[in-house]
Amino acid sequence: MMERTIFLLSLLTIGCAQDGDQCTDRRCLAQMLIKKEYLSPPQSENCTLLIEIPLIKYETLNVQMVELHLLSRLKADIQWMDPQLAWNTSLHPFEKIILPVNKIWTPDISVENGKSSMEQDSNDLLVYSNGTVSHKVVVMAEVNCGINLFNYPFAYDVCPIGLKSTPPGECGIVIDVGQVQLAETSHGDWETEAVMLKKKREDRNYIDVYLRIKYSNPFITLLLPTLLIMLADIFSGALPLRSGERNSFKVTLVLSFTMYLNILTNVLPGDSKCSPVIRIHFCICQVLMVISMLVSIVLTRVAEDGFDFFACFCKTSANKNARDNEENEDAEAKGDISVIQRDASEDSQSLQKIVRVLEAYNTKQAESERYQKLADKLDKIFFWGYFIVSVVYVSAMTLVMVEYQCEIDHFTFWD
């Protein structure tokens, strides 16, 4: 009798359990899977889990030129197999259900060459009857790209974003990316021309991001002002040499250019292996302007005294004292002529002194004109030389900025 009672109670217990497993709606099935609390990754025989990423939508958020960092957003569709989440469709006639993302384990997608954070694009994920889990995530990545800025403001570079995956023979997540699409092309001064999915090895997937700077803004704010200041400095040679206006104008230009460079110190792109050549351009422009200013000052002195300026100061002082003595004697002679009655010999001597004074004055005038002509000639030679050198330099520097290629190894993070 006792055995029969135990047998009936067992059948009743099993029947009740089977009735509990027979869910008639998706919510009941979802609640049953949630109670299992599978918050750890699925474990396979080879200790790896394949994460399929059919599509990644890429978007460049910002290019930090001073730190040489690339800020990106990757919106990815991901799928993986979790056999413990599968169910029998004959018992539960549903092909897919929705589960809360915080109740099920989800993989972490990250990058190799920077820091990243993954966010859930939705609070729910989709689970299929065969155990396939489908979800959408957003990866915010800050990549240490070492962007090639040598040609700035005509910079162009290809920046890789390495996707982290477990090497062969190790336990972890293995990712398989299908394709990459460009979501948005333009942000700030930089334009993303294209994105391409590539591999360096079976476990090393990376996204090549083709970046090009929009040169209109940096050209207007950086290059154009320097060219205009250089142009003003060149054509300041039209100002008179002896009036002093040219020298003061050139000094003003040099000071203005120096202040301009101090303001732009924080705007110029950062230093790297391929340092921006525009820094050298600014330095050369300032050197040329200072040379032009110094030459103008020297030529102003040459127009006054010729090359006596470079002679010994003692000799110059002696000549000046001798001229002063002669002028004093002439003044005394003139005073004596007006007061004292002289004889014929004294009148002759006075006339000779006056003639010498006039001859000295004429000689001085001729010498001054000769110095002026010499200074003007040297000024014209320097003007055309400065003009030719400036044109050749600007042309060569523009060619270097546009055409020269500086090579950077962007894959040192995998070495």
Secondary structure, DSSP 8 states (H G I E B T S, - for coil): -HHHHHHHHHHHHHHHHHHHH---SHHHHHHHHHHT---S----TTSEEEEEEEEEEEEEEEEETTTTEEEEEEEEEEEEE-GGG---TTTS--SEEEEEGGGS------BSSEEEEEEES-SEEEEETTSEEEEEEEEEEEEE-----TTTTS-EEEEEEEE----TTSSEEEEEEEEEEEEE-EETTEEEEEEEEEEEETTEEEEEEEEEE-THHHIIIIIHHHHHHHHHHHGGGGS-SSSSHHHHHHHHHHHHHHHHHHHGGGTS----SS--THHHHHHHHHHHHHHHHHHHHHHHHHHHHGGGGGS-HHHHHHHHHHHHHHHHHHHHHHHHHHHS---HHHHHHHHHHHHHHHHHHHHHHHHHHHHHHHHHHHHHHHHHHHHHHHHHHHHHHHHHHHH------TTGGG-
